[in-house]
Amino acid sequence: MAETRQISVPDIGNFKDVNVVEVLVKAGDTVKAEDSLITLETDKATMDVPSPSAGVVKEVKVKAGDKVSQGSVILLLESSDAASASQENKPAAQPAPAPVSAAPVAASPAPVAQPAAAATAPAATPVAAEPAAAPVAATFVQPVTSAGKAHASPAIRRFARELGVEVAQVRGSGAKGRVTKEDVQSFVKAALAQPRGTAGGIGLRVAEMPVVDGTTRCAQASGAGVPSPRLLPQTAGFASNVSEANFAQFGPIETKPLSRIQKLSGANLHRNWVSIPHVTQFEEADITEMEAFRKQLGTEYAAQGIKITPLAFLLRAVVEALQQFPDFNASLDAGGENLILKKYFNIGVAVDTPDGLVVPVLRDVGCKGIVQLAKELAEISARARDKKLTAAEMQGGCFTISSLGGIGGTAFTPIINAPEVAILGVSRSSMKPVWKDGKFEPRLMLPLSLSYDHRVIDGASAARFIVYLAQTLADIRRLAL
Ligand code: CAO
């Protein structure tokens, strides 16, 4: 007789409040005993929790990003197997989680729930696979199946997640169709070699990642076909020399693991860099008057503990420019044929944290004043540095600002945070002699660097955008128009 019962997290050793990084089943799925239900990740290991019996999933009680401990309810399972039912109520009868992954995992918990969350992002809808015309396609023409049907170890799932690959779309060449590391690598190589517009169709995860250059909609991308040396250690010529053993021949070395955020952002940086034709336009804004006003505001609000930096003004001015130039507040659609213009103005801000770069998103910036934005900026940067950002706080951005103004430097070329089409880099302002009304005057000049996707934005538009932005900053009364 069918019976519905709770399936809980079994004994997972001393671990408590462990991150759920992937939910592998959904309501309605039929599972066999030992099928993986969820993937958990601690700072030391990744493990799959298997189903104790066969049955149909009635309701899933956890989602990616949740934290669980032994006894936390994972899901309700309807089973007709009375024998397994009676066993299952005894905690010891539930299979132990799959063995921990061999590779060490960098400890950087909160923001890195992204990849899992990304699986539910609206943009993640897979596109039908291309017919297997090109030989390389052979490894990934398998139709999309539910994630739960893909057989892969936790380590391989994690590896795939880090590269933004839906493991369910990779054809497994291992025993009983298990997906191996080489399968994932071949999948990525093939994706990068695809002509423009097809990569999204073969399942690189389209999602929003917590990095400035992060992400995703590689859908329109990937024409460059430039393989990552890291992906091709054996075949990429010079890359075969990249190993600790080789470096050690020449002198002492130390191996420092990349943080999880660095690994995630690295894959996305690389993807965006090779897949988007970047051009960077530079400009300097005269912020002499803005700075005087900022200082005045700063004095007024210091008592309330509110610090007003130039970035608050930039956020508002950028929205002003986006309203004037809507193509900058847009994304290409998956086929690369249409521009999706956004009618909302959510701005991502790159925040430097000890574990790497993350990009929280400030919502509806156009509806907020400078002081409110300064407050929100301080709060969200503090949350980013304390690793308290949620996945949702890093999604839904339209345009990103990366400010190195607090540090220094004269200009840089930021990498676009796809699926956005442009990003503004801000460097440190400095006093310069500016020729004005027949004489040199000392003016405070702010260097701006606008990188844009040349498939979507042409050079003239970019120049107009940045000039408009500079004019707005030079005369902030324009923000009130
Ligand atoms: N010119 C001159 N001074 C500037 C400035 C600029 N463009 N921008 C900020 N400053 C000043 C601020 O006014 C502040 O001065 P005081 O300490 O005297 O008040 C100081 O520099 C420090 O500012 P801040 O960096 O703390 O604050 P912010 O609002 O400018 O920036 C944040 C916040 C979170 C964006 C920043 O701290 C940060 O993390 N930046 C790094 C982003 C990054 O790494 N980008 C690179 C991405 S590509 O890899």
Residues whose N, C-alpha, C, O or C-beta is under 5 A from the ligand:
A	BS01	CAO	V212 T309 P310 L311 A350 V351 D352 S381 S402 S403 L404 G405 G406 S427 R428 S429
